[in-house]
Amino acid sequence: MRTALIHVVRLTVLAAIATALLAAPVAAREPVDPTTLTPAPPDFFNATCYAQGRGITCDLAFSDPDIVDEPGGVVCDGIELLFSQTRSVVGKRFYDGAGLLLQRHFRESMTGSLRNPVTGLEVDFVAHDTVIHDLGVPGDVTTGTTSITGQPSRFFVPGGGTVLVDAGRLILDESTGEILSSHGPHHFDDYFVRGDSHALDPICDAVS
């Protein structure tokens, strides 16, 4: 759950490119059975994979089961807030010609809330970010680095203004989970990773 919160708590040119793509000849796509890849995309990713050029690409789209009123790890005046979330993902996986995973690239969108079960007050959040994992060893998802960019989370009072924004760019070491680089306000990392008990005070004030 803490991982989820940390995550929660991170046209002219395009038209020209699109025109060029439409005008250019399209290489034939050879369908590829996802189960033959290493590692294979999970079934619920709804992956469609195809060989093109020297590699293999998988398009994917899925939504997680909703989280509703689960302990969120954020404690305000001795009361643990309840966490709710919906999350949807679209993205791609890139494999080499041998079927070994090279990169995971996806964009996730989330909405949800943190609620004080005693006062009944809550803050809502929206989040959008792009996650790119470049594997250090082809096929081994425990290696390499992951960058997370965008607006991981904006917390706001229902019908009111913004309470807290967690945004910027993070680079993580996949083998250790260590934060290699951090730019922008990352209050949830300050709270959960660095132990700053006051990092989420604006949220606590809003639900107390």
Residue pairs with C-beta under 8 A, 6 or more apart in sequence:
1 70
1 71
1 72
1 73
1 83
2 73
2 192
4 67
4 83
4 85
5 72
5 73
5 74
5 83
5 188
5 192
6 188
6 189
6 192
6 193
7 108
7 110
7 127
7 129
7 148
7 152
8 85
8 110
8 112
8 125
8 127
8 152
8 153
8 166
8 188
9 125
9 152
9 153
9 166
9 187
9 188
9 191
9 192
9 200
10 129
10 148
10 150
10 152
10 153
10 166
10 167
10 168
10 170
10 186
10 188
10 189
27 52
27 53
29 50
29 51
29 52
30 50
30 51
30 52
31 49
31 50
31 51
32 49
32 50
32 51
32 56
32 58
32 99
33 49
34 40
34 41
34 47
34 49
34 58
36 99
37 49
37 56
37 58
37 93
37 95
37 99
37 100
37 101
38 95
38 99
38 100
38 101
38 139
39 101
39 139
39 141
41 47
41 49
41 58
41 60
41 93
44 62
45 58
45 60
45 61
45 62
46 60
46 61
46 62
47 58
47 59
47 60
47 93
48 58
48 59
48 60
49 56
49 57
49 58
49 59
49 93
49 95
50 56
50 57
50 58
51 97
54 96
54 97
55 94
55 95
55 96
55 97
55 102
56 94
56 95
56 96
56 97
56 99
57 92
57 93
57 94
57 95
58 92
58 93
58 94
58 95
59 91
59 92
60 89
60 90
60 91
60 92
60 93
60 106
61 88
61 89
61 90
61 91
62 88
62 89
63 86
63 87
63 88
63 89
64 85
64 86
64 87
64 88
64 89
66 84
66 85
66 86
67 83
67 84
67 85
67 86
67 112
68 84
69 82
69 83
69 84
69 115
69 117
70 82
70 83
70 84
71 80
71 82
71 83
72 80
72 81
72 82
72 83
72 114
73 80
73 83
73 192
74 80
74 81
74 83
74 114
74 191
74 200
74 203
74 204
75 81
76 116
76 200
76 203
76 204
76 207
76 208
77 204
77 208
79 116
79 117
79 118
81 114
81 115
81 116
81 117
81 203
81 207
82 114
82 115
82 116
82 117
83 112
83 113
83 114
84 112
84 113
84 115
85 110
85 111
85 112
86 110
86 111
86 112
87 108
87 109
87 110
88 108
88 109
88 110
89 106
89 107
89 108
89 109
90 106
90 107
91 104
91 105
91 106
91 107
91 131
92 104
92 105
92 106
93 101
93 103
93 104
93 105
94 101
94 102
94 103
94 104
94 105
95 101
95 102
96 102
96 138
98 138
100 138
100 139
101 135
101 138
101 139
101 141
102 134
102 135
102 138
103 132
103 133
103 134
103 135
104 131
104 132
104 133
104 135
104 141
105 130
105 131
105 132
105 133
106 130
106 131
107 128
107 129
107 130
107 131
108 127
108 128
108 129
108 131
109 127
109 128
110 125
110 126
110 127
110 128
110 153
111 124
111 125
111 126
111 127
112 124
112 125
113 122
113 123
113 124
113 125
114 122
114 123
114 125
114 155
114 203
114 207
115 121
115 122
115 207
116 122
116 207
116 208
119 207
119 208
121 206
121 207
121 208
122 158
122 207
123 155
123 156
123 157
123 158
123 163
123 164
123 203
123 206
123 207
124 155
124 156
124 157
124 158
125 153
125 154
125 155
125 156
126 153
126 154
127 151
127 152
127 153
127 154
128 150
128 151
129 148
129 149
129 150
129 151
129 152
130 148
130 149
130 150
131 146
131 147
131 148
132 146
132 147
133 141
133 144
133 145
133 146
133 174
134 144
134 145
134 146
135 141
135 143
135 144
135 174
136 143
136 144
136 145
136 174
136 175
137 143
137 144
141 174
142 174
142 175
143 174
143 175
144 174
144 175
145 171
145 172
145 173
145 174
145 180
146 171
146 172
146 174
147 169
147 170
147 171
147 172
148 169
148 170
148 171
148 172
149 168
149 169
149 170
150 167
151 165
151 166
151 167
152 166
152 167
152 186
152 188
153 164
153 165
153 166
153 167
153 188
154 162
154 164
154 165
154 166
154 167
155 162
155 163
155 164
155 165
155 166
155 202
155 203
155 206
156 162
156 163
157 163
157 206
163 202
163 203
163 206
164 187
164 200
164 202
164 203
165 185
166 185
166 186
166 187
166 188
167 184
167 185
168 182
168 183
168 184
168 185
168 186
169 181
169 182
169 183
169 184
170 179
170 181
170 182
170 183
170 186
170 189
171 179
171 180
171 181
171 182
172 178
172 179
172 180
173 179
173 180
179 189
179 193
182 189
187 199
187 200
188 199
188 200
190 196
190 199
191 197
191 199
191 200
